Each structure stands twice: as structure tokens, then as C-alpha cells.
Amino acid sequence: MSSEKTPPRREAPPSGAALAEALMRTTHALRRFTGQPCLRRGWSTSRVLLMLAVDEAGTPRMGELKDRLGVTGRSITSLVDGLEDEGLLSRRHDPADRRSTRLEITAKGREHLGEIKELHDAHADLTFGVLSEAERGVLLDMLDRLRDHVAGRLPGAEGSRGPA
């Protein structure tokens, strides 16, 4: 007899509402768990996500990050102010648009980012270690499909069909 737990049998497939609730609960738990190694070092999850987003985007405009991270303009400004005060980020005028500000990671910020990435990668491996490689691939495919499906229905999305 196997020591693995078998999921309970369901009479009918779960409803969309049940799936949405389960995904939101899981996302909340993942956000809290994912931030633990950084919080132990005194780094907020928002700060870490901002540093990772700037690194991935290169020299993004602050407005792009606001939208990407789903935060307000005031929040992004406050985060950037703090990281700039610590010498981890710098603001640069956008040569193509004088009204825009681009962000850049400083040399000190690159060192900090190396530590962030190391912690983030190790903790992500721990988080998803419960899944096999095949399950990870299926999960990623399903999440990508769901994101694209929902994003295509948001107001202002090209080809948006609006709420169903």
C-alpha cells in the first residue's frame, strides 16, 4: 500500500467559483511563503518584486512597473524613493520623453540583486519541490492559458469581448 495521499473522489467537476477560490487561497499562501527568506533579512516582498521587475525589464519607465506590479503610482514612487535612498536604484530622464523617468539598477543594486535571486531561486525550488517535472510543466501551461484567457477579457484588451 502506498503512503501517498489520494485525492478525494468528486461527484462532479469543481465549479469555476470553487477553482477561483482555490487559486486565490493558493496565491495568497504562496505570496506569504515566498516572501519569508527576504522578510528575515528585512526586505519587503514589494521591494524584492520591484528589483526583479526592473532587472527583467532593463531600464523601464516607472509607469510600466506600476502596471506590471499592479500597484498605485504613489506606491511605486515610495518604493523607488526608498531603493534610491539606499543606492540600489537610480532614476534617469527618458531621452525620448522628458516627462518620463526610467529606472536603472546601480552597481550596489546588482550585488543586492544577486543575493535576492539566489534566495528567490532556492526558495522557489523548495516551494515547487512537491511537484514532479511533468506536473510543473502542466501547471505552467495551465496558468499561462488561464492568464491569457482572462487578460484578453480585461477592459481595453485588444479583441476584448468584455465580461461573459
Secondary structure, 3 states (H helix, E strand, C coil): CCCCCCCCCCCCCCCHHHHHHHHHHHHHHHHHHHCHHHHHCCCCHHHHHHHHHHHHHCCCEHHHHHHHHCCCHHHHHHHHHHHHHCCCEEEEEECCEEEEEEEEECHHHHHHHHHHHHHHHHHHHHHHHHCCHHHHHHHHHHHHHHHHHHHCCCCCCCCCCCCC
